[in-house]
Amino acid sequence: MSSTPLTTTAAGPATEEGDSALRAGRFARALVGFGKMPWLTKCCSLWLIIVVLAAVLADVIPGLPDPNYQGFIFGEAKTNDGPSASHWLGTDNVSRDILSRLIYGARVSLIFSISGVCIGVFVGCVLGSISGFLQGFADSALMSFVDVMLSFPALVGLLFVSTMLESRGLATLCLITAIFIWPRFTRVGRAAALSVAGQDFVTAAKAIGTSRKRILVREILPNVFPAVLAFGLVSMAILVILESTLSFLGLGVEIPTASWGGMIAQARQDLLINVWPLVWPSVTLVFTVYSFNNIVDWLRERVAVRSAAL
């Protein structure tokens, strides 16, 4: 009877040591993978890490001004001021700090793109795998509905729904975008599922009497996920551009919420006075989108079909 507590006590540290070793191994593999990247891909990865960390930690960055604070009202700042010690990237035409608005604008773009991609990847993997593996009536019905959704202009739908809801908040835009983006992910997932369904390990799983549900979960979904995820990363760059475009046209998040597209649109008014308010958001947008595309191209070369799980 005394052996049970001893076994439990001994197993605890052993389990913790095993978890620590597993985490250390994953971190080491991540470092090795980063070391194998081309130098340009490393720069793109570092840039995205900086953008993400700045967006996440914007509220706790020491000395970062309020992105909506207009200092010229109280005589504390100048409008269209160039880079200085108090405003590293200068101020816009209402004396708001450009660096602060860039960081908070990154948060808007990342939330918009990541939410759309996460919903699209999840729905695309599930529905695409079911459609491509089961085929038959389920495939025909689902793809017919997907074709209808793809034939509808997404921008018109976004404007219509946002107008009916009388809201252009970030949550509303994310929800509407997810509604119109999932059919594209489903198409990609179905194509990947059709390819995987013809593999030898799926045929072998059917031959030994494995249920279709188990094959779908253990064989189809894990192999469909990389293809859909790669498409999701490409779509993330597209969604960043979409959010900036909507804000540039005055159809994105409501003023005074910071957005890269909104900053570019506002900077056009005083372009002959000061070019910096236009340069910084434009450069940030270009670098971010290019970084996403560069990393996706690097990942595509390393995505392979996973070996059979059964």
Backbone torsions as a table, in degrees:
resi	resn	phi	psi	omega
1	MET	NA	-27.7	-179.5
2	SER	-78.1	-10.2	-177.9
3	SER	-75.6	-25.6	-176.8
4	THR	-64.3	-49.8	177.1
5	PRO	-60.5	-35.9	180.0
6	LEU	-64.8	-40.3	-179.6
7	THR	-66.1	-42.4	-179.4
8	THR	-65.3	-41.5	-179.7
9	THR	-65.5	-39.8	-180.0
10	ALA	-70.5	-32.8	-177.3
11	ALA	-72.7	-28.6	-177.9
12	GLY	-60.0	-57.7	178.5
13	PRO	-61.5	-34.7	179.9
14	ALA	-63.8	-41.1	179.3
15	THR	-66.0	-43.2	178.8
16	GLU	-62.2	-40.4	178.0
17	GLU	-64.8	-38.4	178.4
18	GLY	-64.9	-41.0	177.9
19	ASP	-64.9	-40.9	179.1
20	SER	-63.5	-42.4	178.6
21	ALA	-64.3	-37.4	179.4
22	LEU	-65.6	-43.8	178.5
23	ARG	-64.9	-39.8	178.3
24	ALA	-63.9	-38.3	178.7
25	GLY	-65.4	-40.0	178.5
26	ARG	-66.0	-41.9	179.2
27	PHE	-63.7	-39.6	178.9
28	ALA	-65.0	-40.9	178.2
29	ARG	-64.8	-37.3	178.0
30	ALA	-64.4	-40.1	177.9
31	LEU	-65.5	-39.9	178.5
32	VAL	-64.5	-42.3	177.7
33	GLY	-63.4	-38.9	177.3
34	PHE	-65.7	-36.9	179.6
35	GLY	-67.1	-26.6	-179.3
36	LYS	-83.9	-7.7	179.9
37	MET	-68.5	148.0	169.1
38	PRO	-61.8	156.6	-175.5
39	TRP	-60.5	-34.8	179.6
40	LEU	-67.6	-39.9	177.6
41	THR	-66.7	-35.1	175.7
42	LYS	-62.3	-44.3	179.0
43	CYS	-61.9	-41.3	179.0
44	CYS	-64.8	-40.0	178.9
45	SER	-64.2	-44.6	178.9
46	LEU	-63.3	-39.7	178.7
47	TRP	-61.5	-45.7	179.7
48	LEU	-65.8	-37.0	177.2
49	ILE	-61.7	-43.0	179.0
50	ILE	-63.3	-44.1	-179.3
51	VAL	-62.9	-45.3	-178.5
52	VAL	-65.6	-46.6	-179.8
53	LEU	-62.7	-41.9	179.1
54	ALA	-63.0	-40.9	179.8
55	ALA	-67.3	-40.5	-178.2
56	VAL	-70.7	-40.8	-173.8
57	LEU	-98.5	16.7	-175.2
58	ALA	-57.5	-37.3	-176.0
59	ASP	-71.9	-17.4	-175.9
60	VAL	-116.4	5.2	177.3
61	ILE	-69.5	121.8	-176.8
62	PRO	-65.7	134.6	175.9
63	GLY	79.6	1.3	-179.5
64	LEU	-78.2	121.2	-177.0
65	PRO	-68.8	164.2	172.0
66	ASP	-63.7	128.0	-176.5
67	PRO	-66.4	-16.0	-178.3
68	ASN	-107.6	4.7	-177.4
69	TYR	-76.7	125.2	-179.9
70	GLN	-105.2	93.3	-173.6
71	GLY	-68.3	-21.9	-176.6
72	PHE	-67.7	-20.2	179.2
73	ILE	-64.4	-35.8	-178.1
74	PHE	-103.3	11.5	179.4
75	GLY	70.1	23.7	-176.9
76	GLU	-99.2	-10.2	-178.1
77	ALA	-154.4	164.5	178.9
78	LYS	-108.0	150.3	174.8
79	THR	-79.7	146.3	179.3
80	ASN	51.8	40.3	179.5
81	ASP	-83.3	144.5	179.1
82	GLY	-76.2	177.6	178.9
83	PRO	-57.5	137.8	-179.6
84	SER	-150.7	179.1	-179.5
85	ALA	-66.8	-34.6	-179.7
86	SER	-83.1	-28.4	177.5
87	HIS	-132.4	96.5	-170.4
88	TRP	-57.9	-34.6	179.7
89	LEU	-110.6	9.1	178.8
90	GLY	90.8	-171.2	179.5
91	THR	-125.8	161.6	179.7
92	ASP	-92.1	-165.2	-173.4
93	ASN	-75.9	-1.6	170.8
94	VAL	-124.3	24.9	173.3
95	SER	64.9	24.6	174.2
96	ARG	-82.9	145.9	-177.0
97	ASP	-69.4	123.2	-175.5
98	ILE	-69.2	-42.4	179.8
99	LEU	-59.8	-43.4	179.2
100	SER	-62.7	-42.0	-179.7
101	ARG	-70.5	-31.6	174.8
102	LEU	-63.4	-43.5	-177.9
103	ILE	-67.5	-45.0	178.9
104	TYR	-71.9	-28.8	174.0
105	GLY	-68.0	-32.7	175.0
106	ALA	-63.0	-37.1	177.9
107	ARG	-61.5	-43.2	179.4
108	VAL	-62.5	-47.0	-178.6
109	SER	-64.0	-41.6	-178.2
110	LEU	-69.1	-42.1	177.8
111	ILE	-62.1	-43.8	-179.4
112	PHE	-62.1	-47.7	-175.8
113	SER	-74.7	-43.2	-177.2
114	ILE	-66.6	-41.5	179.3
115	SER	-62.9	-43.4	178.6
116	GLY	-64.1	-41.4	-179.1
117	VAL	-68.9	-41.7	-179.2
118	CYS	-61.4	-46.3	178.4
119	ILE	-65.3	-42.2	-180.0
120	GLY	-64.0	-42.5	179.6
121	VAL	-64.5	-44.8	-178.8
122	PHE	-63.0	-52.7	-178.2
123	VAL	-66.4	-40.6	-179.0
124	GLY	-64.2	-41.4	178.5
125	CYS	-63.4	-47.6	-175.9
126	VAL	-68.1	-57.1	-176.7
127	LEU	-68.4	-38.9	179.1
128	GLY	-64.7	-40.3	178.9
129	SER	-66.7	-43.3	178.9
130	ILE	-63.0	-44.9	-178.2
131	SER	-66.1	-46.7	-176.9
132	GLY	-72.2	-28.4	-177.9
133	PHE	-88.0	-45.0	-178.0
134	LEU	-77.0	-38.4	-178.9
135	GLN	56.3	-151.0	179.1
136	GLY	64.8	-144.9	-175.7
137	PHE	-64.9	-40.4	-179.4
138	ALA	-60.5	-40.9	179.2
139	ASP	-65.6	-45.8	-178.4
140	SER	-64.1	-43.1	-178.6
141	ALA	-66.5	-45.3	-178.0
142	LEU	-66.8	-43.2	-178.9
143	MET	-68.5	-30.0	175.5
144	SER	-64.9	-42.7	177.9
145	PHE	-66.4	-39.0	177.6
146	VAL	-62.5	-41.5	178.5
147	ASP	-61.8	-39.0	177.9
148	VAL	-64.3	-43.6	180.0
149	MET	-64.5	-39.4	-179.3
150	LEU	-71.3	-25.7	-179.5
151	SER	-79.3	-13.6	-179.6
152	PHE	-86.7	130.3	-179.8
153	PRO	-62.1	116.4	-175.8
154	ALA	-64.0	-38.9	-178.5
155	LEU	-65.3	-40.8	177.9
156	VAL	-64.0	-42.1	178.7
157	GLY	-63.5	-40.2	179.0
158	LEU	-63.0	-44.9	179.7
159	LEU	-65.9	-38.7	-178.7
160	PHE	-65.6	-48.8	-177.3
161	VAL	-65.9	-43.6	179.8
162	SER	-64.1	-34.3	177.7
163	THR	-69.8	-41.2	179.4
164	MET	-66.6	-36.0	179.2
165	LEU	-81.0	-10.8	-178.4
166	GLU	53.4	43.5	-179.3
167	SER	-150.5	138.1	173.4
168	ARG	-126.4	33.1	177.0
169	GLY	-68.7	162.8	-177.8
170	LEU	-62.0	-41.2	-179.9
171	ALA	-63.0	-40.6	179.4
172	THR	-64.7	-44.7	179.4
173	LEU	-63.6	-39.2	178.8
174	CYS	-64.1	-43.0	-179.3
175	LEU	-64.8	-45.4	-178.9
176	ILE	-65.3	-41.0	179.4
177	THR	-62.5	-41.2	179.6
178	ALA	-62.1	-35.4	-179.6
179	ILE	-63.7	-36.4	-175.0
180	PHE	-95.6	-8.7	-175.7
181	ILE	-98.6	-23.2	-174.2
182	TRP	-63.6	-31.1	179.0
183	PRO	-60.3	-33.8	179.9
184	ARG	-66.9	-40.0	177.0
185	PHE	-67.2	-35.7	179.1
186	THR	-64.8	-39.0	176.6
187	ARG	-59.5	-47.0	179.7
188	VAL	-64.4	-43.1	178.9
189	GLY	-62.9	-38.8	178.9
190	ARG	-65.7	-43.4	179.0
191	ALA	-61.1	-42.1	178.5
192	ALA	-67.0	-37.8	-180.0
193	ALA	-66.8	-39.6	177.3
194	LEU	-61.7	-38.0	178.3
195	SER	-68.5	-43.8	-178.0
196	VAL	-70.3	-34.5	-177.1
197	ALA	-61.5	-22.7	179.1
198	GLY	-92.5	2.8	-179.3
199	GLN	-72.8	157.3	-176.4
200	ASP	-64.0	-36.5	-176.3
201	PHE	-70.2	-26.9	174.8
202	VAL	-73.0	-41.1	177.2
203	THR	-62.5	-40.2	178.5
204	ALA	-65.8	-38.5	178.6
205	ALA	-64.5	-37.8	176.0
206	LYS	-67.4	-37.4	-177.0
207	ALA	-65.9	-32.8	-178.8
208	ILE	-88.9	6.8	173.7
209	GLY	86.8	20.0	178.2
210	THR	-68.6	136.9	-178.8
211	SER	-64.2	152.7	-179.0
212	ARG	-64.9	-34.0	177.7
213	LYS	-62.7	-43.0	-179.2
214	ARG	-67.9	-39.4	177.8
215	ILE	-63.5	-41.5	-179.1
216	LEU	-62.4	-42.6	-176.1
217	VAL	-77.5	-41.2	-172.6
218	ARG	-89.7	-26.6	-173.3
219	GLU	-115.0	-46.4	-173.2
220	ILE	-77.3	-55.9	-176.1
221	LEU	-56.8	-47.1	-179.7
222	PRO	-62.3	-29.0	-179.3
223	ASN	-88.2	-20.4	175.9
224	VAL	-79.7	-32.7	-174.5
225	PHE	-55.7	-46.8	-179.0
226	PRO	-58.8	-40.4	-179.7
227	ALA	-66.3	-43.0	179.8
228	VAL	-68.7	-37.3	178.6
229	LEU	-65.0	-41.3	177.5
230	ALA	-61.4	-41.9	176.2
231	PHE	-64.9	-34.5	178.4
232	GLY	-64.6	-39.6	179.1
233	LEU	-65.9	-39.1	175.3
234	VAL	-64.5	-42.0	-179.9
235	SER	-65.9	-28.6	178.4
236	MET	-61.1	-42.8	176.4
237	ALA	-63.4	-39.2	179.5
238	ILE	-65.9	-38.6	-179.4
239	LEU	-69.2	-34.0	174.9
240	VAL	-61.5	-43.1	177.4
241	ILE	-65.7	-40.2	-179.6
242	LEU	-62.0	-45.6	179.5
243	GLU	-62.3	-42.2	178.8
244	SER	-66.0	-37.3	178.7
245	THR	-65.4	-44.7	178.9
246	LEU	-61.8	-42.4	179.2
247	SER	-67.4	-37.1	178.2
248	PHE	-62.4	-37.2	-179.6
249	LEU	-84.5	-1.6	-178.6
250	GLY	81.9	17.5	-177.6
251	LEU	-111.9	3.4	-178.0
252	GLY	-92.2	-143.2	-178.9
253	VAL	-62.7	150.5	-174.2
254	GLU	-74.9	147.7	174.8
255	ILE	-64.0	140.3	10.7
256	PRO	-100.9	21.8	-179.3
257	THR	-56.5	132.0	-177.5
258	ALA	-70.3	136.0	176.8
259	SER	-153.0	142.2	-178.5
260	TRP	-60.4	-44.4	178.9
261	GLY	-64.8	-39.3	177.5
262	GLY	-65.5	-36.6	177.4
263	MET	-64.5	-41.1	179.3
264	ILE	-65.7	-41.3	-179.7
265	ALA	-64.2	-41.8	-179.0
266	GLN	-70.9	-32.8	-177.9
267	ALA	-70.3	-21.2	179.8
268	ARG	-61.6	-30.3	-174.1
269	GLN	-64.5	-31.7	-177.0
270	ASP	-121.1	37.3	-175.7
271	LEU	-64.1	-34.9	-179.2
272	LEU	-75.3	-18.5	179.9
273	ILE	-87.6	-47.3	-177.0
274	ASN	-150.1	121.0	-176.4
275	VAL	-88.0	-17.6	-174.0
276	TRP	-62.3	-39.9	178.1
277	PRO	-60.2	-21.8	176.3
278	LEU	-89.0	-35.5	-175.3
279	VAL	-66.9	-48.9	-172.0
280	TRP	-62.3	-50.3	178.2
281	PRO	-66.2	-32.8	179.0
282	SER	-66.2	-46.0	179.6
283	VAL	-64.0	-42.5	179.3
284	THR	-61.7	-43.4	179.4
285	LEU	-63.4	-44.9	-179.2
286	VAL	-64.4	-46.8	-179.8
287	PHE	-61.6	-41.1	-177.9
288	THR	-66.8	-47.2	180.0
289	VAL	-64.9	-42.0	178.6
290	TYR	-63.4	-38.6	-179.7
291	SER	-64.0	-43.3	176.9
292	PHE	-58.6	-48.4	-177.2
293	ASN	-65.5	-38.9	-179.8
294	ASN	-65.4	-43.4	180.0
295	ILE	-66.9	-38.3	177.8
296	VAL	-63.1	-42.9	178.1
297	ASP	-60.6	-38.0	179.0
298	TRP	-69.1	-38.9	-179.3
299	LEU	-70.4	-34.6	-178.4
300	ARG	-59.8	-33.4	-179.1
301	GLU	-71.4	-13.9	-174.5
302	ARG	-116.3	3.0	178.5
303	VAL	-85.0	123.5	179.2
304	ALA	-129.1	157.7	177.9
305	VAL	-68.7	129.1	-178.4
306	ARG	-68.9	146.6	178.5
307	SER	-68.9	163.5	-175.3
308	ALA	-61.9	142.3	179.2
309	ALA	-91.3	-19.6	-178.6
310	LEU	-97.6	NA	NA
